[in-house]
Amino acid sequence: MKAKTKAPSSLFDFLKDTIGTASANRIRKMIKHGRVKVDGRIILRPDEKLRKGQTVEVTREKTSGKVKKAASQVFPHKVLFEDKYLVAIEKPAGLLASGKSAKGRPTFAQQVIQHFQFKKENPCQTYPVKRLERELSGIMIFAKSEKLKERLRRAWDNDTEIRYCALIEGRLREPEGTLKHFLQRKKFGVAFIGGKNARSEQAITVYKELKRFTAYSLVELRPKTSLKYQVRAQLAEVRHPIVGDKIYGTTENPIGRIALHLHHISLNHPITKKRLKITTPIPKQFIQFAKNHA
């Protein structure tokens, strides 16, 4: 069975109204055994709040046992910060952040959701606040309620500072400065630098050189605008593309990934209102490659 919600309700009430012949006990067992998904996510709480337009699916197969077994294994990702409201975790490069993954491989968000949903102590739901591109590594923040997720998303552009580190070809003209360009989008999500017109948006990125090598530079990038692919397109435009970024200017992929890592996020905590700073180290392979390929 698959159906869309027409009005807000609890999961239990929706199933009771939709499956008229099912008893309350049977509905609770369906949920407990992991047979109910909301927008593709297994939900184990009968009191889960549903919004209008969500897709609820009831499957034949009991899946909670399989998910619990997978979740009980060692969590492969580094937890950088956690309290009862938020959790920040480091995503590896090459793993789709969320959405629909090819070949059935769980996305990063799915792995996080399953782990926290089936923890022995303080299990909870998690909701990704902002996605990180598949090719990139770095910090992703998850809210522990949908209400907090929406609050963080609304405040993100004005409240949050993010910093990337990147290994680039050559060196920028000045050790510190600001890149300003007008960015446009083509089909399939590729961005390119163009002139100012009705279809373009201004991309602004502040940069600082962290370490200089013979043929490469390690730089920190602080986007002042939040356009997708902006730092990749801007560095390609000034002829210092990111190592491994074959879409934006390079011809090779020597370290098996794009050398771009989101290593710092600073934001106001949505509950405590204190400034929260989350950092993760620059990947060692960036520096090792630059040293070995002078």
Secondary structure, 3 states (H helix, E strand, C coil): CEEECCCCEEHHHHHHHHCCCCCHHHHHHHHHCCCEEECCEECCCCCCEECCCCEEEECCCCCHHHHHHHHHCCCCCCEEEECCCEEEEEECCCCCCCCCCHHHCCCHHHHHHHHHHCCCCCCCCCEECCCCCCCCEEEEEEECCHHHHHHHHHHHHHHCEEEEEEEEECCCCCCEEEEEEEEEECHHHCEEEECCCCCCEEEEEEEEEEEECCCEEEEEEEECCCCCCHHHHHHHHCCCCECCCCCCCCCCCCCCCCCEEEEEEEEECCCCCCEEEEECCCCHHHHHHHHHCC
